[in-house]
Amino acid sequence: MTVHVGVTHGTFRTLLDADLFLPESWDVDRARCQAAGIPDTVRHHPKWRLALDQLLRANTNGITFDGLTFDEGYGAAVPLLTVLGVMGQRFVGEIPTNFAVRDAAGGPSRRADERLTGGHAERGRVYRLTRQTTRPSVWRVATAIVWVADRKHTLMVARNDATGEIKYFLTNATAEPVARILAVAFRRWTVEHLFRVAKQEVGLMHYEGRDYTGLMRHRTLAVVVLGFVAAHTERLRGEKPRRDDGAGVPGAQRPVRDPVPAATGNRGHPTYQRRNSIPPAAKQASHPIS
């Protein structure tokens, strides 16, 4: 199992990083790890910690994010939410229904689904979300200001009109409009799309070895290929160039603009006659190739 961070910006989307998640049962069995080539320096870390390390690596390489979104497995990790708040990184994360929130700093805690119920969502404001590959979905949303780890957040409950599905989200972007927060929250479909593409098109799931080094190399190659394809797809997106000189395909050579000048000085020689390009004597002296 691997942990990934992805990016989406307009029509551009790709995975940026990946780490192997080592379960605790593997971590305590070092003989098993050694048999699989896993170094002693690779230890068990919760998935949210791996994701945070990837975020910090991206920032070190000059990549910043307007907003982060993640599923409830990461949203339930209060330490992750705290660090993101300290960093000033805005996020919209899905949280479990039993996530503890407070109505005021230092006040008593209660479950998220007690602070905002499904009934609040049914009476909430209607928002329509569009997707590229599926029909739009309609959600009714209600919000409330809550406190988590002594920091102010917005709690949001959303109910799908068609299916009755209810989701809970938490965000530290308390000044943002609800429509923008909801749009960021549901951009998680991009990550699901990237996993499908990586598995089907660039072979992320095709590794059949049993060695840690080979797995890491395969994972790295898959992420590099996906990024390469995403970058060139974005560059080539849209109309063909005005001149049909390769239709924008990288590496295609343009045609020669000016004709090659005719040879001079030997135009009367039979060798340069178009009707008889090879002298008759040469034809007679030729032998078949066996």
C-alpha positions in Angstrom: 0.0 0.0 0.0 1.3 3.4 -0.9 0.4 7.0 0.1 0.3 9.7 -2.6 -0.1 13.4 -3.0 -1.5 14.7 -6.2 -2.1 18.1 -7.8 -4.8 19.6 -9.9 -4.7 23.0 -11.6 -7.3 23.7 -14.2 -7.1 20.8 -16.6 -3.7 19.7 -15.4 -3.5 16.9 -12.9 -0.9 14.4 -11.9 0.5 12.5 -8.9 3.6 14.2 -7.4 5.0 11.8 -4.8 4.5 8.4 -3.3 5.7 6.4 -0.2 5.3 2.9 0.9 3.1 2.4 3.9 4.7 -0.2 6.2 2.1 -1.7 8.6 3.0 -2.2 12.3 2.9 -6.0 11.8 5.7 -5.7 9.3 7.7 -3.1 11.4 8.0 -5.5 14.4 9.0 -8.4 12.1 12.4 -7.2 11.0 13.4 -10.6 9.7 10.5 -10.4 7.3 11.5 -6.9 6.3 15.1 -8.0 5.7 13.9 -10.9 3.5 12.0 -8.3 1.4 14.9 -5.9 1.2 13.3 -3.3 3.4 16.0 -1.2 5.1 16.0 -0.9 8.9 15.6 2.9 8.4 12.1 2.4 6.9 9.7 2.1 9.9 6.0 2.2 10.5 4.5 5.7 10.3 0.8 6.6 10.1 -0.5 7.5 6.7 -1.1 11.1 7.7 2.6 11.5 8.7 3.7 10.2 5.3 1.3 12.6 3.6 2.7 15.5 5.7 6.2 14.6 4.7 5.3 14.6 1.1 3.7 18.0 1.5 6.8 19.4 3.1 9.0 17.9 0.3 6.8 19.6 -2.3 7.1 22.9 -0.5 10.8 22.5 -0.3 10.8 22.1 -4.1 8.8 25.3 -4.6 5.4 23.6 -5.0 2.6 25.3 -3.0 -1.1 24.5 -2.8 -4.1 26.9 -2.7 -5.9 24.2 -0.8 -5.7 20.6 0.3 -8.4 18.0 0.4 -8.3 14.4 1.8 -10.6 11.6 3.0 -11.7 11.0 6.6 -8.8 8.7 7.2 -6.6 11.8 7.2 -9.3 14.1 8.4 -9.6 12.2 11.7 -5.9 12.9 12.4 -6.0 16.0 14.7 -2.2 16.3 14.7 -2.2 16.7 10.9 -4.9 19.4 11.1 -2.9 21.2 13.8 0.3 21.2 11.8 -1.5 22.4 8.6 -3.0 25.2 10.7 0.4 26.2 12.1 1.8 26.2 8.5 -1.0 28.4 7.3 -2.0 25.8 4.8 -5.7 25.9 4.0 -7.5 22.6 3.8 -11.0 21.0 3.4 -11.0 17.5 4.8 -13.7 14.9 5.1 -14.1 13.8 8.7 -15.9 10.9 10.4 -19.3 11.5 12.0 -17.9 11.0 15.5 -15.2 13.6 15.1 -14.9 15.8 18.3 -15.6 19.5 17.9 -16.2 22.3 20.4 -18.6 25.3 20.1 -16.0 27.6 21.7 -12.4 27.4 22.6 -12.0 25.4 25.8 -15.6 24.4 25.8 -17.0 20.8 26.0 -16.6 18.6 23.0 -19.3 16.7 21.1 -19.6 14.7 18.0 -19.8 16.4 14.6 -23.1 14.7 13.8 -24.5 16.1 17.0 -23.4 19.7 16.2 -24.9 19.4 12.7 -27.4 16.7 11.9 -28.8 15.4 8.7 -31.9 17.6 9.4 -29.7 20.7 9.2 -28.5 19.6 5.8 -32.0 18.9 4.5 -32.9 22.5 5.3 -29.5 23.8 4.0 -28.7 25.8 1.0 -28.6 24.0 -2.4 -25.4 23.8 -4.4 -24.8 22.1 -7.8 -21.5 20.4 -8.5 -20.3 19.6 -12.0 -18.0 16.8 -13.1 -16.3 16.1 -16.4 -17.4 12.5 -16.7 -20.7 12.3 -14.8 -23.8 14.3 -14.5 -24.0 17.2 -12.0 -24.8 16.4 -8.4 -27.0 18.5 -6.1 -26.0 18.9 -2.4 -27.8 20.7 0.5 -25.2 22.2 2.9 -25.3 23.6 6.4 -22.3 25.1 8.2 -21.3 26.0 11.8 -18.3 27.6 13.4 -16.5 25.1 15.7 -13.1 24.8 17.5 -10.6 22.0 17.0 -7.3 22.0 18.9 -8.0 25.5 20.0 -8.3 26.8 16.4 -11.3 28.1 14.7 -12.8 26.0 11.9 -15.9 25.7 9.8 -17.9 22.4 10.1 -19.9 21.5 7.1 -22.6 18.8 6.6 -23.6 18.0 3.0 -26.5 15.8 1.9 -26.9 14.5 -1.7 -30.4 15.2 -2.9 -30.5 12.1 -5.2 -28.9 9.5 -3.0 -29.4 10.8 0.5 -25.7 10.4 1.2 -24.4 12.6 4.0 -20.8 13.8 4.3 -19.0 15.9 6.9 -16.2 18.3 6.2 -13.9 20.5 8.3 -12.0 23.5 6.9 -9.7 26.1 8.4 -10.6 28.4 5.4 -13.3 30.1 7.5 -13.4 33.2 5.3 -14.0 31.4 2.0 -17.5 31.2 0.5 -19.2 27.8 1.0 -19.4 27.2 -2.7 -15.6 27.4 -3.0 -15.1 25.2 0.1 -17.5 22.6 -1.4 -15.8 22.7 -4.7 -12.4 22.0 -3.1 -13.8 19.2 -1.0 -15.1 17.3 -4.0 -11.9 17.8 -6.0 -10.9 14.5 -4.4 -12.4 12.8 -7.4 -9.3 14.0 -9.3 -7.1 11.7 -7.1 -9.4 8.7 -7.8 -9.1 9.5 -11.5 -5.3 9.7 -11.3 -5.2 6.3 -9.6 -7.3 4.8 -12.4 -5.0 6.4 -15.1 -1.8 5.3 -13.3 -3.0 1.7 -12.9 -4.4 1.3 -16.4 -2.1 3.5 -18.5 1.3 3.7 -16.9 1.4 0.3 -15.1 1.4 1.3 -11.5 -0.3 -2.0 -10.5 1.8 -4.2 -12.9 4.7 -4.8 -10.5 5.1 -8.5 -9.7 8.4 -8.5 -7.8 9.0 -9.1 -4.1 11.8 -6.7 -3.4 11.6 -3.3 -1.8 14.1 -1.7 -4.1 12.4 -3.0 -7.2 9.0 -1.8 -5.9 10.4 1.7 -5.2 11.9 1.9 -8.6 8.7 0.8 -10.3 6.7 3.3 -8.2 9.1 6.1 -9.1 9.0 5.3 -12.8 5.2 5.2 -12.8 4.9 8.6 -11.1 7.5 10.1 -13.5 5.7 8.7 -16.6 2.4 10.0 -15.3 3.9 13.5 -14.8 5.5 13.5 -18.2 2.3 12.5 -19.9 0.3 15.1 -17.9 2.7 17.9 -18.7 2.8 17.2 -22.5 -1.0 16.6 -22.6 -1.4 20.1 -21.1 1.1 21.6 -23.6 -0.6 20.0 -26.6 -4.2 20.5 -25.5 -6.4 22.5 -27.9 -6.3 23.3 -31.6 -3.7 22.2 -34.0 -1.1 24.8 -35.0 -1.9 27.0 -38.0 0.6 25.2 -40.2 0.3 21.5 -40.3 4.0 21.0 -39.5 3.6 18.0 -37.2 0.4 19.0 -35.5 2.3 20.0 -32.4 3.7 16.5 -31.8 7.1 16.9 -30.0 10.0 15.9 -32.2 8.2 16.2 -35.5 10.4 18.0 -38.1 9.1 20.9 -40.2 9.3 20.5 -44.0 12.2 22.2 -45.8 11.1 25.7 -46.7 13.1 26.1 -49.9 13.7 23.5 -52.7 17.1 21.9 -52.9 19.0 23.5 -55.8 19.5 21.4 -58.9 23.0 20.0 -59.5 25.0 22.0 -61.9 27.7 21.1 -64.4 26.5 17.6 -65.3 22.9 18.1 -66.5 23.7 16.6 -69.9 25.2 13.4 -68.4 23.0 10.3 -68.7 23.3 9.7 -65.0 21.4 12.9 -64.3 18.6 12.3 -66.8 15.3 11.6 -65.0 14.2 9.1 -67.7 17.3 7.0 -67.2 18.7 7.5 -63.8 21.1 4.6 -64.0 23.5 4.2 -67.0 22.7 1.2 -69.2 26.2 -0.2 -68.7 25.7 -0.2 -64.9 22.4 -2.1 -65.3 24.0 -4.8 -67.4 26.8 -5.2 -65.0 24.6 -5.6 -62.0 24.1 -9.0 -60.4 21.2 -10.2 -58.2 21.7 -10.2 -54.5 21.5 -13.7 -53.0 
